[in-house]
């Protein structure tokens, strides 16, 4: 393990702290205190906040018009330098705020030193992370919409492609492949709704709250909120700098979404196995083995399946940081950014990979239909027939149907392969009308209730989903 150099040596007093400190922090203190290694990601948001703050200060006659012109011009140069990679960040300046302000001072001089009037790094960082997250949520929403579109494009082609529906991973009832995929369209739709609902709480402005108590300068927080596209300024200055529940809410929504992605990834892994063979994935989303030349491994799906562990960890990390933290700002809150950045990055990768896999996969209808030959998937249809046509109470019908299933097992055949005489030995009142009921396709077509698997109903619900989620 590499040890920090000169960990006990003191440096000259930092310009950040002004006259209060005669000596500077130790190297070790600087190492633990600096956040510029990761919060430089917020440079565009930090500069946008400074532009709005400076514009408001000038409109309130707190700084001069010439100061504003110099600040805005200097901020343009700083942003260009950072974007081009020519600006060198300093750990001694700790964070993105002081790095930007210091470079601005080098460019325009005294006007830059007036920029921090009526604000604090406490409200700056809260503003920056909200601006960054607001944009990322919109990006994630578009990505999830693209995933829904990929699912829709596959589902609409496979409304009559029969496959087993499973409970407990045991054959349950016949469904269509399109019906199964449509379930995920709805799940990811709820993920989009959660993220956009979260965004409404993200989109409130802390700027102007200053350190925790507001300011005596005649600022206009509504103006800066409008300039930055926030819905409103936050109503309590202490809450504005202290609140990170919006970040926790994002991480919670991200964890739920990652869990949905993981469930679909697991199904892709299962469907693509030799034992199932329901789908095929191309070389684009599979890998080989270093020793077994025949292998095609669904590595992309397996990696998506693993992502919730990381993203849930980010959620627990931030919750643990905030647990028991008194108001207002504490340096602990510097630990808020990395979990949010990490979760957003890995959720984005997972969504993109899943969209690619869904678009890429090729259904294998023959294998899906063949899988219905086992497990007696139309047993419920038999019970329903006994209730509907022979007026049996459902519990009695369930018992009779189970007895007929046991007979099929005894004979080693599928339920629909039993003769009418075989079934009448258990239920004498059965007629030949029962025979078509046990057909896989008839069982699929029979489930016409709202949200059911009948092809006509699946198509109707897919069209409804296309409208609700703005799919093509």
Secondary structure, DSSP 8 states (H G I E B T S, - for coil): ----TTTT-EEE--TTTGGG-SEEEEHHHHHHH--HHHHGGGHHHHHHHHHHHHHHHHHTTSS-HHHHHHHHHHHHHHHHHHHHT-----GGG-SHHHHHHHHHHHHHTHHHHHTTTT--HHHHHHHHHHHHHHHHHHHHHHHHHHHHHHHHHHHTT-TT-EEEEEETTEEEEEEEHHHHHHHHHHHHHHHHHHHHHHHHHH-EE-TT-TTTT--SS---HHHHHHHTT-SEE-S-HHHHHH--HHHHHHHHHHHHHHHHHHHHHHHHHHHTSTTT--EE--GGG-B--SS-TT--B-HHHHHHHHHHHHHHHHHHHHHHHHTT--SS--GGGGGHHHHHHHHHHHHHHHHHHHHHHHHH-EE-HHHHHHHTTSS-TTHHHHHHHHHHHH---HHHHHHHHHHHHHHHHHHTS-GGGS-HHHHHTT-TT--THHHHHT-HHHHHHH--STT-SSHHHHHHHHHHHHHHTT--
